[in-house]
Amino acid sequence: MPKKNLDRREFLKRLGIGAGSAMVMMGLDPIQSLASPLLDKKTSKAVDASKNAMTYRVQHNSGEHISLLGFGMMRLPNDQAAVNELVDYAISHGVNYFDTAPMYMGGQSEVLTGEALSRYPRDKYYVATKMSNQNGRLWSFDASKEMYERSLERLKVDYIDYYLLHSIGGGMDSLKGRFLDNGILDFLLKEREAGRIKHLGFSYHGDVRDFDWLLDRQDEYKWDFVQIQMNFLDWRHASIRQGRRHDADAEYLYGKLESLGIQCVIMEPLRGGAFGRMAQELTDQLKAVRPDDSTARWAFRWVGSYPNVLTTLSGMNRMEHLVDNVKTFSPLEPCTEAENKLLEKIADQMAGYPTIPCTTCEYCMPCPYGVNIPGNFSFHNNAVNNHLLPLPDKDAANYGEMKEKFMAQYFEALPAEARANQCMDCEECLPKCPQQIRIPNQLSRIVELLRK
């Protein structure tokens, strides 16, 4: 275990996961060798994971076989029949990990998820939910315990397979207020002892000092898993792009967890859909190698190539996305060394684009003044990727034409009440953002672009 004050880059070097070797390791250990054959309970015959069957990873502590594709339930259709249809397809094609949270859809996600999964035997699925006592206030023990018990009720289960402290990374005051001083973490540890929680972990967003503090006490807490944001852009460029003093690239997060033997659950493998909206010249580089593959498939293959990844979450609210993702993971084809180098090159190029690191999770919404924060950021980022931004030098001959075009498209895309100039800088959104974006500052950048 590394010393607590060890410099992060030095730590990576000692692990042998420095800049040179990190990408190479992705080409090692074929995925199929990590998935033990499963038995079909009806026929008692082995299921071959190498023939159009879902790829699985083995959970270290329990031996459970977890589908490498996990179903993120954050943006479900608010229609039980539609959710049932998605869950039925997922389960019939080998997906068995379902991730939700009390705050998703105002609690409705847990209700829809519980109703859909309860139609199946309890051993057919693993459900994950979270202690989401956040949104800018510190919760009492009683209120937090009530949230936990409500999750059990909504999910229609008497135990939770994977339970997380939600959105760690707001600083030590937040960590202490939400989980330590109020005694709720001690309570959850006892719930794990009693078997009502099978695996206990946390999801990390933001300040890496919180991440390190919890992991440096692994002997005390014995985390079973940790959920991190990881994709081929954030591997090296998370802290640089987001400009936060105490952020860390995914390379460091993954490396430390692997060194401690703690498996990773991956969120934002597509970076909030940003990879589907890459600049055309970047997409063309990928199409030149694999013409039939979407950028989403590239991103999933990259994440799945890491052996310490237990499952990769994808928020799927449309059947066509679910079908395509299942195909990608059935089985998953690891990236080659040459493909890893290409993605590293593309990530370096993307890091030079002045996009806003918003994943459109909508945690910041609703805005009390009606601003559509994700909508503004999505428009800005699409303009960057389509070379409508950054605007050319003001002395350039086409500067006025470009700016008029940007303004016209912006006014068409967003109604007046949802535009960036409605921001009153109240900062209510700031503690809600898992990416720690200085939202009012970024909105003011857009306002500046719209000034004549």
C-alpha positions in Angstrom: 0.0 0.0 0.0 1.4 3.4 -1.0 2.3 6.0 1.5 -0.5 8.5 2.1 1.5 11.5 0.9 3.1 9.9 -2.1 2.9 12.0 -5.2 0.4 10.6 -7.7 2.7 10.5 -10.7 5.4 8.9 -8.5 2.9 6.4 -7.3 2.0 5.4 -10.9 5.6 5.0 -11.7 6.1 2.6 -8.8 3.1 0.6 -10.0 4.6 0.4 -13.5 1.6 2.2 -14.9 3.4 5.3 -16.1 2.8 7.1 -19.3 4.6 4.5 -21.4 3.3 1.2 -20.0 -0.3 2.2 -19.2 -1.6 2.0 -22.7 0.4 -1.2 -23.4 -1.3 -3.1 -20.6 -4.6 -2.7 -22.2 -3.7 -5.1 -24.9 -2.9 -7.9 -22.4 -5.1 -10.7 -21.0 -7.9 -11.4 -23.4 -11.3 -10.7 -21.9 -12.5 -14.2 -22.4 -9.9 -15.7 -20.2 -11.2 -13.6 -17.3 -14.8 -15.0 -17.6 -15.3 -18.4 -16.2 -17.8 -20.6 -18.0 -21.3 -20.2 -16.7 -23.9 -22.9 -16.3 -27.4 -22.7 -17.8 -29.6 -23.6 -14.8 -32.2 -25.2 -17.1 -29.9 -27.5 -19.0 -26.8 -27.6 -16.6 -24.7 -27.2 -19.7 -21.8 -24.7 -19.9 -22.4 -21.4 -21.6 -19.5 -20.6 -23.9 -18.6 -16.9 -23.4 -16.7 -16.9 -26.7 -19.7 -17.6 -29.0 -22.0 -14.6 -29.2 -22.5 -14.7 -25.4 -22.1 -11.9 -22.9 -18.7 -11.4 -21.4 -18.5 -11.7 -17.6 -16.1 -10.8 -14.9 -15.7 -12.6 -11.6 -16.2 -10.6 -8.4 -13.2 -11.2 -6.3 -14.9 -11.5 -2.9 -18.0 -13.5 -3.8 -17.2 -15.3 -7.0 -20.3 -13.8 -8.6 -20.2 -13.6 -12.4 -21.1 -10.0 -13.4 -21.8 -8.9 -16.9 -19.2 -6.6 -18.3 -22.0 -4.5 -19.6 -24.0 -2.9 -16.7 -27.4 -1.3 -17.2 -27.4 2.3 -15.9 -31.0 3.3 -15.0 -30.6 7.0 -14.6 -32.6 8.2 -17.7 -35.3 5.5 -18.1 -38.5 6.2 -20.0 -41.1 7.1 -17.5 -43.2 4.1 -18.7 -43.2 0.8 -16.8 -44.0 -1.3 -19.9 -41.2 0.3 -21.8 -38.7 -0.3 -18.9 -39.9 -3.9 -18.6 -39.2 -4.4 -22.3 -35.7 -3.1 -21.9 -35.0 -5.1 -18.8 -36.4 -8.3 -20.5 -34.1 -7.9 -23.4 -31.1 -7.1 -21.2 -31.6 -10.1 -18.9 -32.3 -12.5 -21.9 -29.0 -11.4 -23.4 -26.9 -11.9 -20.3 -26.9 -8.5 -18.6 -27.3 -8.9 -14.9 -26.0 -5.7 -13.2 -28.5 -2.9 -12.8 -27.5 0.5 -11.4 -29.9 3.1 -10.0 -30.0 5.7 -7.2 -32.7 7.5 -5.1 -32.0 10.8 -6.8 -32.4 9.4 -10.4 -35.7 10.7 -11.9 -36.7 12.0 -8.4 -36.9 8.5 -7.0 -38.9 7.1 -9.9 -35.9 5.2 -11.3 -35.8 3.0 -8.2 -39.5 2.4 -8.5 -39.4 1.5 -12.2 -36.2 -0.7 -11.7 -37.7 -2.5 -8.8 -40.9 -3.3 -10.6 -39.1 -4.6 -13.7 -36.6 -6.7 -11.8 -39.1 -8.1 -9.3 -40.6 -10.2 -12.1 -37.5 -12.4 -12.1 -36.0 -14.8 -9.5 -33.7 -12.9 -7.1 -30.6 -14.7 -8.2 -31.1 -13.6 -11.9 -29.9 -10.0 -11.3 -27.6 -7.8 -9.1 -28.9 -4.4 -8.2 -26.8 -1.4 -7.2 -28.1 1.7 -5.5 -26.7 4.5 -3.5 -26.7 6.7 -0.4 -27.5 10.0 -2.3 -27.6 12.3 0.7 -26.2 15.3 -1.1 -27.4 18.3 -3.1 -25.7 20.9 -0.9 -27.0 19.9 2.6 -25.6 17.6 5.2 -28.0 14.8 6.2 -28.8 13.4 9.7 -28.5 9.8 10.5 -32.2 9.3 10.6 -32.8 10.9 7.2 -30.0 8.9 5.7 -31.2 5.6 7.2 -34.7 6.4 5.9 -33.2 6.8 2.4 -31.5 3.4 2.6 -34.7 1.7 3.8 -36.8 3.4 1.1 -34.4 2.0 -1.5 -35.0 -1.5 -0.2 -38.8 -0.9 -0.4 -38.8 0.7 -3.9 -36.5 -2.0 -5.3 -38.7 -4.8 -3.7 -35.7 -6.6 -2.2 -34.6 -7.6 1.3 -30.9 -7.0 0.5 -28.9 -4.8 -1.9 -26.1 -6.4 -3.9 -23.9 -3.4 -4.5 -24.4 -0.3 -2.3 -22.5 2.9 -2.7 -21.7 6.1 -0.9 -22.8 8.4 -3.7 -20.6 11.2 -5.2 -17.6 11.2 -3.0 -15.3 14.1 -3.8 -16.9 17.3 -2.4 -14.1 17.8 0.2 -13.5 16.5 3.7 -16.3 18.7 5.2 -18.8 17.1 2.9 -17.4 13.6 3.5 -17.6 14.0 7.3 -21.0 15.6 7.3 -22.6 13.1 5.0 -21.1 9.8 6.1 -18.8 10.0 9.1 -19.9 12.4 11.8 -23.6 11.3 11.5 -22.7 7.6 12.0 -24.3 6.4 8.7 -21.1 4.7 7.4 -20.8 2.7 10.6 -24.4 1.7 10.1 -23.8 0.6 6.5 -20.8 -1.4 7.6 -23.0 -3.2 10.1 -25.7 -3.8 7.4 -23.0 -5.5 5.3 -22.1 -7.7 8.2 -25.7 -8.6 8.6 -26.0 -9.5 4.9 -28.5 -6.8 3.9 -25.7 -5.2 1.9 -23.6 -7.7 -0.1 -20.9 -5.4 -1.4 -20.1 -1.9 -0.1 -18.3 0.8 -2.1 -18.4 4.4 -3.2 -18.6 6.5 -6.4 -15.9 9.1 -6.8 -16.4 12.6 -8.4 -14.0 15.5 -7.8 -11.5 16.0 -5.0 -8.9 13.1 -5.1 -8.0 13.8 -1.5 -11.3 12.2 -0.5 -10.6 9.2 -2.7 -7.2 8.7 -1.2 -8.4 9.2 2.4 -11.0 6.4 2.0 -8.7 4.0 0.3 -5.8 4.7 2.7 -8.2 3.2 5.3 -9.0 0.0 3.4 -8.0 -2.1 6.4 -10.8 -0.5 8.3 -13.5 -0.2 5.7 -12.7 -3.1 3.3 -14.3 -1.6 0.2 -15.6 -4.3 -2.1 -15.6 -2.0 -5.2 -15.3 1.6 -6.3 -17.1 3.4 -9.1 -15.0 5.8 -11.1 -15.3 7.8 -14.3 -13.0 6.3 -16.9 -12.8 6.7 -20.7 -10.0 7.1 -23.2 -10.1 10.9 -22.8 -10.2 11.1 -19.0 -7.4 8.5 -18.7 -4.8 11.3 -19.1 -6.8 14.5 -19.5 -9.4 14.7 -16.8 -7.6 17.1 -14.4 -6.1 19.2 -17.2 -9.5 19.7 -19.0 -11.4 20.5 -15.9 -8.8 22.7 -14.3 -9.3 21.6 -10.8 -6.3 21.6 -8.4 -7.2 18.4 -6.6 -8.7 16.3 -9.5 -7.0 13.2 -10.8 -6.8 11.4 -14.1 -8.5 8.0 -14.5 -5.0 6.5 -14.9 -4.3 7.3 -11.3 -7.7 6.2 -10.0 -7.6 2.9 -11.8 -3.9 2.2 -10.9 -4.5 2.8 -7.2 -7.6 0.6 -7.1 -5.8 -2.2 -8.9 -2.9 -2.1 -6.6 -5.2 -2.6 -3.6 -7.1 -5.4 -5.3 -10.4 -3.4 -5.4 -12.4 -3.8 -8.6 -13.7 -0.9 -10.6 -17.2 -0.2 -11.8 -17.0 2.3 -14.7 -19.3 5.2 -15.3 -19.3 7.7 -18.2 -17.4 5.3 -20.6 -18.8 7.5 -23.4 -18.3 10.8 -21.4 -21.9 11.7 -21.4 -22.3 10.9 -25.1 -19.4 13.3 -26.1 -17.7 10.6 -28.1 -20.8 10.4 -30.3 -20.4 14.1 -31.1 -16.6 14.2 -31.8 -15.3 16.4 -34.6 -15.6 14.7 -38.0 -11.9 14.5 -38.6 -11.5 12.5 -35.4 -14.3 10.1 -36.2 -12.8 9.6 -39.7 -9.6 8.3 -38.1 -11.6 5.6 -36.3 -13.6 4.8 -39.4 -10.5 4.3 -41.4 -9.5 1.4 -39.1 -13.0 -0.2 -38.3 -15.5 1.2 -40.8 -18.5 -0.5 -39.3 -17.9 0.5 -35.7 -19.5 3.4 -33.9 -17.4 5.6 -31.6 -19.4 4.1 -28.7 -18.1 0.7 -29.6 -14.6 1.9 -29.6 -15.0 3.5 -26.2 -16.6 0.4 -24.7 -13.9 -1.8 -26.1 -11.2 0.5 -24.6 -12.7 0.4 -21.1 -13.4 -3.4 -21.3 -9.8 -4.1 -22.2 -8.8 -3.3 -18.6 -8.8 -6.5 -16.5 -9.7 -4.8 -13.2 -13.0 -3.5 -14.5 -15.9 -5.4 -13.0 -18.6 -3.8 -15.1 -19.1 -0.9 -17.4 -22.3 1.2 -17.0 -24.2 2.5 -19.9 -27.4 4.5 -19.6 -29.7 2.9 -22.1 -33.2 4.2 -22.6 -33.7 3.2 -26.2 -33.9 -0.3 -27.5 -31.5 0.3 -30.4 -28.8 1.5 -28.0 -29.3 -1.6 -25.8 -29.1 -4.0 -28.7 -26.0 -2.4 -30.1 -24.2 -2.4 -26.7 -25.1 -6.0 -26.0 -23.6 -6.9 -29.3 -20.4 -5.0 -28.4 -20.0 -7.1 -25.2 -21.1 -10.4 -26.6 -18.2 -11.1 -26.5 -16.1 -8.0 -26.1 -13.1 -7.8 -28.4 -10.2 -6.2 -26.5 -8.4 -3.3 -28.2 -5.1 -4.1 -29.9 -1.9 -2.1 -29.1 -2.2 -0.2 -32.4 -5.8 0.7 -31.6 -4.8 1.9 -28.1 -2.2 4.2 -29.6 -4.8 5.6 -32.0 -7.2 6.3 -29.2 -4.4 7.9 -27.2 -3.6 10.2 -30.1 -7.3 11.1 -30.5 -7.6 11.9 -26.8 -4.6 14.2 -27.1 -6.3 16.0 -30.0 -9.7 16.2 -28.1 -7.9 17.7 -25.1 -7.0 20.7 -27.3 -10.6 21.5 -28.1 -12.1 24.1 -25.8 -15.2 22.1 -24.9 -17.0 22.2 -21.5 -16.6 18.9 -19.6 -20.3 18.4 -19.1 -21.7 14.8 -19.3 -25.4 16.0 -19.4 -26.2 14.1 -16.2 -28.6 16.8 -15.3 -27.7 16.7 -11.6 -27.6 20.5 -11.8 -31.2 20.8 -12.8 -33.6 22.4 -12.3 -32.1 25.8 -12.3 -34.2 28.2 -10.2 -34.0 30.8 -13.0 -34.9 28.4 -15.8 -31.6 28.1 -17.5 -31.2 24.8 -19.4 -27.6 24.3 -18.3 -26.9 21.0 -20.1 -28.6 22.3 -23.2 -26.4 25.4 -23.3 -23.3 23.3 -22.8 -24.3 20.8 -25.4 -24.9 23.5 -28.0 -21.5 25.1 -27.2 -19.6 21.8 -27.4 -21.3 20.9 -30.7 -20.3 24.3 -32.1 -16.7 23.6 -31.1 -16.7 20.1 -32.7 -18.3 21.5 -35.9 -15.7 24.3 -36.0 -18.2 27.0 -35.5 -16.2 27.7 -32.4 -13.6 28.7 -31.4 -14.4 31.8 -33.4 -11.6 33.1 -35.6 -9.5 36.1 -34.8 -11.7 39.2 -34.7 -9.6 40.7 -37.4 -10.4 37.8 -39.7 -12.5 38.5 -42.8 -15.2 36.0 -41.9 -15.4 36.8 -38.2 -18.7 38.6 -38.4 -20.2 35.9 -40.6 -19.2 33.1 -38.2 -20.5 35.0 -35.2 -23.9 35.7 -36.8 -24.2 32.0 -37.8 -23.4 30.9 -34.2 -25.9 33.4 -32.7 -28.7 32.4 -35.2 -28.3 28.7 -34.4 -28.1 29.3 -30.7 -31.3 31.4 -30.7 -33.1 28.7 -32.7 -31.9 25.9 -30.4 -32.8 27.4 -27.1 -35.9 29.4 -26.0 -35.2 32.8 -24.5 -36.1 31.6 -20.9 -33.5 28.8 -21.1 -30.5 30.7 -22.4 -27.3 31.4 -20.6 -28.1 35.1 -20.0 -30.8 34.1 -17.6 -28.1 32.9 -15.1 -28.2 35.0 -11.9 -25.0 33.6 -10.6 -26.8 32.1 -7.5 -24.4 29.1 -7.5 -27.1 26.7 -6.4 -25.9 24.4 -9.2 -22.2 24.3 -8.0 -22.4 21.6 -5.3 -24.6 19.4 -7.4 -22.2 19.0 -10.4 -20.2 15.8 -10.2 -17.7 17.2 -12.7 -17.1 20.3 -10.4 -17.7 22.6 -13.4 -17.8 26.3 -12.5 -21.2 26.5 -14.2 -21.9 30.3 -13.9 -18.4 31.0 -15.3 -19.0 28.8 -18.3 -22.4 30.2 -18.9 -20.9 33.7 -18.9 -18.5 32.6 -21.6 -21.5 31.8 -23.8 -23.1 35.1 -23.0 -19.9 36.9 -24.1 -20.0 35.0 -27.4 -23.5 36.3 -28.0 -22.7 40.0 -27.5 -22.8 42.1 -30.6 
